[in-house]
């Protein structure tokens, strides 16, 4: 299996979800793409790094992200954010961080290919 199958597959899954959400009755559930991408992004990031570079630093990325999450939890909850609002936003931000890291790793992988 080629290493670039994982980023490509993740993009295809996201596009299929967007199409289903737009043109079917799934749009009444109001599940956004940012609600479903965190887990597939981090899994794809793990396998992309593993296949391309021979090692995966996913544990370190997630550890840094969770420590950062603890810091912003402390700051934002003291500023009167609701608990559920914060965790929903943090879940969406987790997907965006995973997508950003996947994009960076893919570009670096193609650059050093």
Backbone as a printed PyTorch tensor [residue, N CA C, xyz], in Angstrom:
tensor([[[  0.8380,  -1.1720,   0.0000],
         [  0.0000,   0.0000,   0.0000],
         [  0.8880,   1.2410,   0.0000]],

        [[  0.5260,   2.1870,  -0.7870],
         [  1.2590,   3.4410,  -0.8460],
         [  0.8690,   4.3280,   0.3200]],

        [[  1.7810,   5.1450,   0.7480],
         [  1.5420,   5.9920,   1.9200],
         [  0.5130,   7.0810,   1.6470]],

        [[  0.3850,   7.5190,   0.4100],
         [ -0.5110,   8.6300,   0.1030],
         [ -1.9630,   8.1870,  -0.0500]],

        [[ -2.2520,   6.8790,   0.0820],
         [ -3.6370,   6.4130,   0.0460],
         [ -4.4350,   6.9500,   1.2350]],

        [[ -3.7770,   7.0810,   2.3840],
         [ -4.4870,   7.5340,   3.5810],
         [ -4.9640,   8.9750,   3.4830]],

        [[ -4.1190,   9.9320,   3.0910],
         [ -4.6610,  11.3020,   2.9490],
         [ -5.7220,  11.3980,   1.8540]],

        [[ -5.4990,  10.6860,   0.7690],
         [ -6.4730,  10.7030,  -0.3210],
         [ -7.8020,  10.0950,   0.1270]],

        [[ -7.7370,   8.9890,   0.8490],
         [ -8.9550,   8.3510,   1.3540],
         [ -9.7090,   9.2350,   2.3290]],

        [[ -8.9760,   9.9500,   3.1560],
         [ -9.6210,  10.8570,   4.1150],
         [-10.3250,  11.9980,   3.4000]],

        [[ -9.7020,  12.5310,   2.3790],
         [-10.3430,  13.5900,   1.5930],
         [-11.5920,  13.0640,   0.9030]],

        [[-11.5230,  11.8620,   0.3680],
         [-12.6900,  11.2730,  -0.3000],
         [-13.8230,  11.0450,   0.6890]],

        [[-13.5060,  10.5540,   1.8930],
         [-14.5370,  10.3560,   2.9180],
         [-15.1940,  11.6810,   3.2800]],

        [[-14.4070,  12.7230,   3.4370],
         [-14.9640,  14.0480,   3.7670],
         [-15.8470,  14.5710,   2.6380]],

        [[-15.4320,  14.3870,   1.4040],
         [-16.2490,  14.8380,   0.2730],
         [-17.5450,  14.0510,   0.1570]],

        [[-17.4910,  12.7530,   0.4260],
         [-18.7180,  11.9370,   0.4030],
         [-19.6720,  12.4110,   1.4930]],

        [[-19.1300,  12.6850,   2.7060],
         [-19.9860,  13.1740,   3.7770],
         [-20.6050,  14.5190,   3.4170]],

        [[-19.8280,  15.4060,   2.8190],
         [-20.3810,  16.6970,   2.4110],
         [-21.4900,  16.5220,   1.3810]],

        [[-21.2900,  15.6180,   0.4220],
         [-22.3130,  15.3740,  -0.5960],
         [-23.5690,  14.7660,   0.0280]],

        [[-23.3870,  13.7880,   0.9090],
         [-24.5460,  13.1890,   1.5710],
         [-25.2780,  14.1940,   2.4390]],

        [[-24.5370,  15.0300,   3.0950],
         [-25.1450,  16.0160,   3.9790],
         [-25.8830,  17.0950,   3.1950]],

        [[-25.4450,  17.3600,   1.9950],
         [-26.0680,  18.4170,   1.2010],
         [-27.2860,  17.9090,   0.4290]],

        [[-27.2000,  16.7170,  -0.1580],
         [-28.2360,  16.2770,  -1.0910],
         [-29.1300,  15.1540,  -0.5840]],

        [[-29.0230,  14.7930,   0.6690],
         [-29.9280,  13.7850,   1.2240],
         [-30.6250,  14.3620,   2.4440]],

        [[-31.3980,  13.5110,   3.1000],
         [-32.1280,  13.9810,   4.2810],
         [-31.2580,  13.9920,   5.5380]],

        [[-29.9600,  13.7170,   5.4080],
         [-29.0650,  13.7860,   6.5660],
         [-28.8790,  15.2040,   7.0700]],

        [[-29.1830,  16.1910,   6.2320],
         [-28.9730,  17.5770,   6.6530],
         [-29.9070,  17.9970,   7.7850]],

        [[-30.9710,  17.2650,   8.0030],
         [-31.8650,  17.6220,   9.1090],
         [-31.2730,  17.2820,  10.4690]],

        [[-30.2400,  16.3950,  10.5050],
         [-29.5920,  16.0650,  11.7700],
         [-28.5650,  17.1090,  12.1930]],

        [[-28.1790,  17.9730,  11.2880],
         [-27.2490,  19.0820,  11.5540],
         [-25.9020,  18.5970,  12.0930]],

        [[-25.3850,  17.5500,  11.4790],
         [-24.0470,  17.0660,  11.8280],
         [-23.0900,  17.6540,  10.8020]],

        [[-22.2030,  18.5110,  11.2790],
         [-21.2560,  19.1670,  10.3800],
         [-20.0600,  18.2700,  10.1270]],

        [[-19.3040,  18.6100,   9.1030],
         [-18.1110,  17.8440,   8.7630],
         [-17.0930,  17.9140,   9.8980]],

        [[-17.0430,  19.0230,  10.6010],
         [-16.0930,  19.1570,  11.7060],
         [-16.4650,  18.2750,  12.8920]],

        [[-17.6960,  17.7850,  12.9310],
         [-18.0930,  16.8840,  14.0070],
         [-17.6140,  15.4520,  13.7690]],

        [[-17.3520,  15.0920,  12.5270],
         [-16.9850,  13.7050,  12.2510],
         [-15.5280,  13.5110,  11.8560]],

        [[-14.7910,  14.5710,  11.5260],
         [-13.4330,  14.3610,  11.0180],
         [-12.3350,  14.1380,  12.0400]],

        [[-12.4920,  14.4340,  13.3220],
         [-11.3330,  14.2680,  14.2030],
         [-10.7430,  12.8660,  14.2290]],

        [[-11.5460,  11.8550,  14.4080],
         [-10.9990,  10.4970,  14.4930],
         [-10.4200,  10.0420,  13.1580]],

        [[-11.1200,  10.1980,  12.0160],
         [-10.4790,   9.7820,  10.7530],
         [ -9.2040,  10.5570,  10.4330]],

        [[ -9.1480,  11.8310,  10.7820],
         [ -7.9390,  12.6090,  10.5110],
         [ -6.7510,  12.0980,  11.3000]],

        [[ -6.9510,  11.8200,  12.5840],
         [ -5.8380,  11.3660,  13.4090],
         [ -5.4140,   9.9480,  13.0330]],

        [[ -6.3680,   9.1010,  12.6450],
         [ -6.0100,   7.7500,  12.1790],
         [ -5.2290,   7.8400,  10.8740]],

        [[ -5.7060,   8.6660,   9.9480],
         [ -4.9980,   8.8430,   8.6800],
         [ -3.6180,   9.4490,   8.9050]],

        [[ -3.4990,  10.3710,   9.8330],
         [ -2.1960,  10.9550,  10.1540],
         [ -1.2450,   9.8950,  10.6960]],

        [[ -1.7450,   9.0230,  11.5580],
         [ -0.9200,   7.9570,  12.1170],
         [ -0.3980,   7.0280,  11.0190]],

        [[ -1.2820,   6.5760,  10.1430],
         [ -0.8660,   5.6470,   9.0970],
         [ -0.0170,   6.3250,   8.0230]],

        [[ -0.3030,   7.5780,   7.7200],
         [  0.5050,   8.3000,   6.7390],
         [  1.9340,   8.4540,   7.2260]],

        [[  2.0870,   8.8690,   8.4690],
         [  3.4400,   9.0060,   9.0190],
         [  4.1310,   7.6550,   9.1060]],

        [[  3.3860,   6.6440,   9.5080],
         [  3.9740,   5.3210,   9.6520],
         [  4.4510,   4.7470,   8.3300]],

        [[  3.6240,   4.8510,   7.3040],
         [  4.0090,   4.3160,   5.9990],
         [  5.0840,   5.1530,   5.3210]],

        [[  5.0300,   6.4600,   5.4840],
         [  5.9760,   7.3120,   4.7620],
         [  7.3200,   7.4230,   5.4600]],

        [[  7.3170,   7.6250,   6.7570],
         [  8.5560,   7.8860,   7.4760],
         [  9.0270,   6.7280,   8.3510]],

        [[  8.2300,   5.6850,   8.4600],
         [  8.6310,   4.5250,   9.2380],
         [  8.3490,   4.6490,  10.7250]],

        [[  7.8940,   5.7680,  11.1780],
         [  7.5360,   5.9780,  12.5790],
         [  6.3910,   6.9810,  12.6490]],

        [[  5.6170,   6.8610,  13.6920],
         [  4.5030,   7.7810,  13.8670],
         [  4.6770,   8.5350,  15.1720]],

        [[  4.5590,   9.8250,  15.1080],
         [  4.6600,  10.6800,  16.2840],
         [  3.2830,  11.1030,  16.7630]],

        [[  2.2850,  10.3280,  16.4270],
         [  0.9120,  10.6960,  16.7520],
         [  0.7120,  10.8480,  18.2540]],

        [[  1.3630,   9.9930,  19.0480],
         [  1.2250,  10.0880,  20.4990],
         [  1.7370,  11.4250,  21.0060]],

        [[  2.8420,  11.8880,  20.4770],
         [  3.4010,  13.1790,  20.9090],
         [  2.5290,  14.3400,  20.4550]],

        [[  2.0150,  14.2600,  19.2170],
         [  1.1130,  15.3160,  18.7400],
         [ -0.1270,  15.4040,  19.6260]],

        [[ -0.7020,  14.2460,  19.9410],
         [ -1.9100,  14.2430,  20.7620],
         [ -1.6110,  14.6890,  22.1870]],

        [[ -0.4770,  14.3090,  22.7180],
         [ -0.1070,  14.7340,  24.0650],
         [  0.0490,  16.2510,  24.1360]],

        [[  0.7100,  16.8240,  23.1580],
         [  0.8660,  18.2810,  23.1120],
         [ -0.4930,  18.9590,  22.9550]],

        [[ -1.3510,  18.3960,  22.0920],
         [ -2.6620,  18.9800,  21.8810],
         [ -3.5090,  18.9050,  23.1540]],

        [[ -3.4430,  17.8090,  23.8980],
         [ -4.2150,  17.6930,  25.1230],
         [ -3.6990,  18.6200,  26.2180]],

        [[ -2.3930,  18.8090,  26.3040],
         [ -1.8490,  19.7730,  27.2670],
         [ -2.2980,  21.1870,  26.9010]],

        [[ -2.2560,  21.5080,  25.6150],
         [ -2.7670,  22.7950,  25.1560],
         [ -4.2560,  22.9250,  25.4780]],

        [[ -4.9970,  21.8170,  25.3280],
         [ -6.4170,  21.8170,  25.6600],
         [ -6.6850,  22.0780,  27.1290]],

        [[ -5.8230,  21.5510,  27.9920],
         [ -5.9820,  21.8270,  29.4140],
         [ -5.7750,  23.3120,  29.7100]],

        [[ -4.8270,  23.9090,  29.0370],
         [ -4.5620,  25.3370,  29.2490],
         [ -5.7400,  26.1810,  28.7760]],

        [[ -6.2370,  25.8920,  27.5650],
         [ -7.3620,  26.7050,  27.0800],
         [ -8.6450,  26.3840,  27.8310]],

        [[ -8.7580,  25.1620,  28.3900],
         [ -9.9060,  24.8630,  29.2580],
         [ -9.8980,  25.7760,  30.4620]],

        [[ -8.7660,  25.8910,  31.0900],
         [ -8.6450,  26.7140,  32.2800],
         [ -8.9670,  28.1760,  31.9600]],

        [[ -8.4580,  28.6530,  30.8210],
         [ -8.6680,  30.0590,  30.4560],
         [-10.1130,  30.3180,  30.0530]],

        [[-10.6520,  29.4980,  29.1600],
         [-11.9780,  29.7920,  28.6120],
         [-13.1060,  29.5040,  29.5890]],

        [[-12.9550,  28.4940,  30.4210],
         [-14.0190,  28.2280,  31.3850],
         [-14.0450,  29.2640,  32.5030]],

        [[-12.9210,  29.8960,  32.7520],
         [-12.9140,  30.9980,  33.7080],
         [-13.5570,  32.2440,  33.1050]],

        [[-13.6380,  32.2920,  31.7840],
         [-14.2830,  33.4390,  31.1080],
         [-15.7620,  33.1710,  30.8480]],

        [[-16.3220,  32.2890,  31.6130],
         [-17.7690,  32.0120,  31.5980],
         [-18.2610,  31.2950,  30.3430]],

        [[-17.4100,  30.5040,  29.6930],
         [-17.8900,  29.6530,  28.6160],
         [-18.6520,  28.4910,  29.2450]],

        [[-19.6690,  28.0260,  28.5590],
         [-20.3690,  26.8430,  29.0360],
         [-19.5240,  25.6080,  28.7480]],

        [[-19.6430,  24.6300,  29.6190],
         [-18.8610,  23.4050,  29.5020],
         [-19.1220,  22.7000,  28.1720]],

        [[-20.3740,  22.5310,  27.7770],
         [-20.7050,  21.8130,  26.5410],
         [-20.2670,  22.5870,  25.3100]],

        [[-20.3870,  23.8910,  25.3450],
         [-19.9380,  24.7050,  24.2180],
         [-18.4380,  24.5780,  24.0240]],

        [[-17.7060,  24.6330,  25.1310],
         [-16.2600,  24.5080,  25.0250],
         [-15.8560,  23.1580,  24.4580]],

        [[-16.4250,  22.0620,  24.9570],
         [-15.9970,  20.7450,  24.4910],
         [-16.4000,  20.4840,  23.0450]],

        [[-17.5100,  21.0520,  22.6110],
         [-17.8660,  20.9190,  21.2000],
         [-16.8600,  21.6630,  20.3290]],

        [[-16.5170,  22.8620,  20.7320],
         [-15.5030,  23.6280,  19.9800],
         [-14.1500,  22.9280,  20.0250]],

        [[-13.7750,  22.3740,  21.1720],
         [-12.4890,  21.6820,  21.2900],
         [-12.4600,  20.4470,  20.3890]],

        [[-13.5790,  19.7580,  20.2830],
         [-13.6650,  18.6060,  19.3810],
         [-13.4720,  19.0500,  17.9310]],

        [[-14.1090,  20.1480,  17.5490],
         [-13.9330,  20.6730,  16.1870],
         [-12.4920,  21.1210,  15.9550]],

        [[-11.8970,  21.7840,  16.9420],
         [-10.5060,  22.2320,  16.8170],
         [ -9.5720,  21.0350,  16.7070]],

        [[ -9.8960,  19.9290,  17.3790],
         [ -9.0880,  18.7170,  17.2830],
         [ -9.0800,  18.2000,  15.8510]],

        [[-10.2300,  18.2250,  15.1940],
         [-10.2880,  17.8230,  13.7880],
         [ -9.4920,  18.7450,  12.8880]],

        [[ -9.5530,  20.0430,  13.1700],
         [ -8.7960,  21.0000,  12.3640],
         [ -7.2940,  20.8540,  12.5660]],

        [[ -6.8720,  20.5820,  13.8080],
         [ -5.4500,  20.3560,  14.0660],
         [ -4.9890,  19.0910,  13.3540]],

        [[ -5.8030,  18.0310,  13.4120],
         [ -5.4680,  16.7970,  12.6990],
         [ -5.3810,  17.0110,  11.1940]],

        [[ -6.3140,  17.7810,  10.6380],
         [ -6.2860,  18.0720,   9.2060],
         [ -5.0610,  18.8900,   8.8240]],

        [[ -4.7090,  19.8610,   9.6590],
         [ -3.5250,  20.6830,   9.3960],
         [ -2.2580,  19.8380,   9.4410]],

        [[ -2.1410,  18.9940,  10.4610],
         [ -0.9680,  18.1220,  10.5550],
         [ -0.9140,  17.1320,   9.3940]],

        [[ -2.0740,  16.6040,   8.9890],
         [ -2.1010,  15.6830,   7.8500],
         [ -1.6570,  16.3870,   6.5760]],

        [[ -2.0840,  17.6150,   6.3820],
         [ -1.6630,  18.3860,   5.2170],
         [ -0.1570,  18.6350,   5.2430]],

        [[  0.3710,  19.0130,   6.3960],
         [  1.8080,  19.2730,   6.5120],
         [  2.6130,  18.0020,   6.2550]],

        [[  2.1910,  16.8860,   6.8560],
         [  2.9020,  15.6230,   6.6620],
         [  2.8110,  15.1570,   5.2180]],

        [[  1.6940,  15.3660,   4.5690],
         [  1.5500,  14.9800,   3.1600],
         [  2.4590,  15.8060,   2.2720]],

        [[  2.5110,  17.1140,   2.4980],
         [  3.3910,  17.9730,   1.7080],
         [  4.8540,  17.6030,   1.9290]],

        [[  5.2300,  17.3920,   3.1860],
         [  6.6170,  16.9800,   3.4810],
         [  6.9060,  15.6240,   2.8560]],

        [[  5.9350,  14.7210,   2.9140],
         [  6.1210,  13.4020,   2.3150],
         [  6.3240,  13.4750,   0.8140]],

        [[  5.5490,  14.2910,   0.1200],
         [  5.7430,  14.4340,  -1.3250],
         [  7.0380,  15.1780,  -1.6470]],

        [[  7.4270,  16.1070,  -0.7860],
         [  8.6540,  16.8480,  -1.0110],
         [  9.8730,  15.9430,  -0.9150]],

        [[  9.8670,  15.0360,   0.0580],
         [ 10.9950,  14.1280,   0.2450],
         [ 10.7970,  12.7730,  -0.4120]],

        [[  9.8250,  12.6520,  -1.2830],
         [  9.5260,  11.3890,  -1.9390],
         [ 10.5520,  11.0570,  -2.9680]]])
